[in-house]
Structure formats: structure tokens, C-alpha cells
Amino acid sequence: MQIARFSRSLSLLLAGLMCGAPCGLSQSAQPPSASATAGASDPVASELRLRALEGDNVVNSTSLGRAVAPVVEVRDENEFPVEGASVTFSVHEVGPGGTFPGGSHSFTVNSNAQGQATCPFRPNLEPGKFKFTVVATSGARKGQIVLTQTNSNSGYVGRVEPRRPLYKKWYFWAIVGGAAAAGVAVWATNRSSSTTVVITPGGPVFGIPH
């Protein structure tokens, strides 16, 4: 009887081993669940970096209607310029500020090969500080910067236009041309009157001065 029990136990053990190996193999070969697949998301897109080149902390003249146009530079996470990024400039519709072409309060332009973008802007008549919000997007990447400007009735702090040399101004050459023409006219007059007539007894004698 003990031999029979031992044989039965041995048979059950062998049967369990033979069944367990395939079952474990089939379980390990199953594809990952949907929850595991959903957890493996794509990496987050890097942000764009904006830097103000001009137009930050400046003063516009409301009396002259002149403003310092903002200029920003768009770069990626490796500090390379981003060309073709969509850059939107916007200001508040009420209070100190101004308008873009067409009377709009926002303006969108693409960055150039250097990653730079600017916009034409005209200040309104309300003095005080206001914010320029600049948002850049390129694909899934996005960046933002806020500039500060001030409208003033008394001052304009903008780009100083360099003085042009005198010889590059049109009136300089007009004066030179007029002086040259006058000199030629005087010379021609003197030339025509240089022949004199000398009257002596015995007949006229024409003399040419040396």
C-alpha cells in the first residue's frame, strides 16, 4: 500500500511539473496590458526660449506717436535660433498701450533665419506703463516672454539714428553743382569779353591780350 501511495504521489508531482512549465511559458509570452502601454507616453516636448533684444523697459512718445518696436529672439533648448516660429505680440485693449497695423491689439509674424521677430507698433494717447506679451510656437514647442513699456507725453527713448555724412546729403551736391555752374558762367563771360578793340590814328587795330 505504501508503494502505491508513493507511486500516486510521484505521478501527481510529475504531472504538476509537466503542466506548470507550459503554463508559465504562456503567461510570460502574453502581450503587455493596455494600461502598461498607456503608461509609456512620449517625452514632453522642450520649451522655446525667448529673449528681448529691443523694446523692453523703454519709453514711447504719445505726442510724437513714436514707439520702440519690440524685437525678440527665439531659441531652442540647445540655444540655436528657431526659424519659422509663429510669434504673436499682444497688448491690452484698454489703458496705456497702443495698436498694431489695422488698429488690432495683436500681431503675428514668423521668425527669420536668426530666430528674430519684430512688429510695427503705435502708442495710444494714454500715459503709463503697460505689458507686451510675446508668445512663440513651433510645432509642439512653446515659449513666452513679457516686456514692459511706458507711454509718456514728454519723452521718447528709442533708437538714435546716426547722422549721415555731409557728402551723402542731397543739398550738399546741389550747392556744389550750383557753385560749379556759376563758375562756368563767370569764366564764359570773361572769355567772351577778353577781346578788346584799340583805336589809333590810321585805322582800327584788333589786339588779343596775352
FENJOWO-V581248 format. One record per helix or strand of 3 or more residues. SS is the DSSP state (hx for helix, st for strand). FROM is the first residue (numbers start at 0). TO is the last residue. Records with the same first field share a line. If there is no record, write none. Layout:
SS->FROM-TO / FROM-TO
//
This chain:
hx->1-27 / 33-38 / 100-102 / 165-167 / 169-191
st->48-53 / 57-60 / 70-74 / 85-89 / 97-99 / 105-109 / 115-117 / 127-137 / 140-151 / 194-199 / 202-207
//
